[in-house]
Amino acid sequence: MIQPESPVAPVPPPPPPLPATARLLRMTVICLLVAFIVYLAGLLLPVPIANEAAGAYPPVHAVISGASVGMSLPVGQPIHLSALRSSGKHLSYHWRFGDGTTSDGPFVTISFAHVDPQMTITLTASDPLAQTVTLEHRDQATIIIHVVAPATVFGGTGPSVVQYT
């Protein structure tokens, strides 16, 4: 017994190709959707900071060299201070002195005109480039020295006597 062939539905012809402007419009819409999804993912997911930003900026640490806490310095005698032992990258330096004067740069030479038993010297080291990456972009170091009257030496044939005026 031969079975009759089952009728097969005819296959519809493929749709006509889209005009070039319609294909361009479709690709533009797809690109915009992908860009929007990437934008939303960037808002919702934490993105790691680039290596230059994250690991290349150590915290700033200010260090004053050339003077020690409590040292005595006669009026008029210059003192040479350095900030080069400070650590960080791209540092700028600002010095403030208890007599109201200021200076910028890694080295400073200063002498004080008046006696001051509590002369404050403050160094601020800062890294303006690290400010956008970390909160540790600035540090201060402060020391207090004693500015004393110059010594007067009285001498004779015996041992010298030092008297402060």
C-alpha positions as CSV (number, residue, x, y, z in Angstrom):
1,M,0.0,0.0,0.0
2,I,1.3,3.3,-1.0
3,Q,0.5,6.2,1.1
4,P,-0.3,9.4,-0.6
5,E,2.2,12.2,-0.2
6,S,1.3,14.7,2.5
7,P,0.8,18.1,1.2
8,V,3.8,20.4,2.1
9,A,3.1,24.0,2.7
10,P,5.0,26.2,0.3
11,V,8.0,28.1,1.8
12,P,7.4,31.8,1.6
13,P,10.0,33.7,-0.3
14,P,12.7,35.6,1.7
15,P,11.9,39.3,2.4
16,P,13.3,41.8,0.0
17,P,16.6,43.3,1.2
18,L,16.4,46.5,3.2
19,P,17.4,49.7,1.5
20,A,20.9,51.0,2.5
21,T,19.4,53.8,4.7
22,A,17.3,51.3,6.7
23,R,20.4,49.1,7.3
24,L,22.3,52.1,8.4
25,L,19.5,53.1,10.8
26,R,19.3,49.6,12.2
27,M,23.1,49.5,12.9
28,T,23.0,53.0,14.5
29,V,20.2,51.9,16.9
30,I,22.2,48.8,17.8
31,C,25.4,50.8,18.4
32,L,23.5,53.3,20.6
33,L,21.9,50.5,22.6
34,V,25.3,48.9,23.2
35,A,26.9,52.2,24.2
36,F,24.0,52.9,26.6
37,I,24.4,49.4,28.2
38,V,28.2,50.0,28.6
39,Y,27.5,53.4,30.2
40,L,25.0,51.9,32.7
41,A,27.5,49.2,33.6
42,G,30.1,51.8,34.3
43,L,27.7,53.6,36.6
44,L,26.8,50.4,38.5
45,L,30.0,48.5,38.6
46,P,33.2,49.8,40.3
47,V,35.9,50.2,37.7
48,P,39.5,49.8,39.0
49,I,41.7,52.9,38.7
50,A,44.5,52.6,36.2
51,N,47.9,51.5,37.6
52,E,49.4,55.0,37.3
53,A,46.7,56.4,39.5
54,A,46.4,53.6,42.0
55,G,49.9,52.4,42.7
56,A,52.1,55.2,41.5
57,Y,51.2,57.8,44.0
58,P,52.6,57.0,47.5
59,P,51.3,59.1,50.4
60,V,53.1,62.4,50.9
61,H,55.3,62.7,54.0
62,A,57.0,66.0,54.9
63,V,60.4,66.0,56.6
64,I,62.5,69.0,57.7
65,S,66.3,68.6,57.6
66,G,68.9,71.0,58.9
67,A,67.3,71.9,62.2
68,S,66.2,69.9,65.2
69,V,63.4,70.4,67.8
70,G,64.5,72.7,70.6
71,M,67.8,73.7,69.0
72,S,69.1,77.2,69.8
73,L,69.9,79.7,67.0
74,P,71.4,83.1,67.6
75,V,69.6,86.1,66.2
76,G,71.0,87.0,62.7
77,Q,72.7,83.6,62.2
78,P,71.4,81.9,59.0
79,I,70.0,78.4,59.1
80,H,69.8,76.2,56.0
81,L,66.8,74.0,55.8
82,S,65.9,71.2,53.3
83,A,62.8,69.3,52.4
84,L,64.5,66.7,50.2
85,R,64.0,63.9,52.7
86,S,60.2,64.3,52.2
87,S,58.6,61.5,50.2
88,G,56.0,61.6,47.5
89,K,55.9,62.3,43.7
90,H,55.7,65.7,42.0
91,L,56.1,67.5,45.3
92,S,55.9,71.3,45.9
93,Y,57.1,72.8,49.1
94,H,55.9,75.8,51.2
95,W,57.6,77.0,54.3
96,R,56.0,79.2,57.0
97,F,58.0,80.7,59.8
98,G,56.8,82.0,63.1
99,D,57.9,85.6,62.3
100,G,55.3,85.7,59.5
101,T,57.7,85.1,56.5
102,T,57.1,82.4,54.0
103,S,59.1,80.7,51.2
104,D,58.6,78.1,48.5
105,G,61.0,75.4,47.3
106,P,62.9,72.4,48.6
107,F,65.7,74.6,50.2
108,V,65.5,77.7,52.3
109,T,68.1,79.8,54.1
110,I,66.7,82.1,56.7
111,S,67.9,84.2,59.7
112,F,65.7,85.7,62.3
113,A,65.9,89.3,63.5
114,H,64.3,89.0,66.9
115,V,64.7,86.7,70.0
116,D,61.9,84.2,70.1
117,P,62.0,81.2,72.5
118,Q,59.3,79.4,70.5
119,M,60.0,80.0,66.8
120,T,57.8,77.7,64.8
121,I,58.9,76.4,61.4
122,T,56.3,74.6,59.3
123,L,56.9,72.8,56.0
124,T,54.0,71.8,53.8
125,A,54.8,69.2,51.1
126,S,52.0,68.6,48.6
127,D,51.4,66.7,45.4
128,P,48.8,68.4,43.2
129,L,48.7,65.5,40.8
130,A,47.8,63.0,43.5
131,Q,45.0,65.1,44.8
132,T,42.6,63.6,42.3
133,V,43.6,60.0,43.3
134,T,44.1,60.0,47.0
135,L,43.3,62.1,50.1
136,E,46.9,61.8,51.2
137,H,48.2,64.5,48.8
138,R,49.6,66.9,51.5
139,D,51.5,66.6,54.7
140,Q,53.0,69.0,57.2
141,A,56.1,68.9,59.5
142,T,56.6,71.4,62.3
143,I,59.5,72.0,64.6
144,I,60.0,74.7,67.2
145,I,63.5,76.2,67.7
146,H,64.8,78.8,70.2
147,V,66.0,82.0,68.6
148,V,68.4,83.5,71.2
149,A,70.4,86.7,71.6
150,P,73.9,86.5,70.1
151,A,76.6,85.5,72.5
152,T,79.0,88.1,73.9
153,V,82.5,86.8,74.7
154,F,84.5,88.5,77.4
155,G,88.1,87.4,77.5
156,G,91.3,88.1,79.2
157,T,94.2,86.0,80.1
158,G,92.0,83.3,81.7
159,P,89.2,81.1,80.3
160,S,86.5,82.8,78.2
161,V,83.2,83.5,79.7
162,V,80.1,83.5,77.5
163,Q,77.3,85.8,78.5
164,Y,73.9,86.0,76.7
165,T,72.3,89.4,76.5
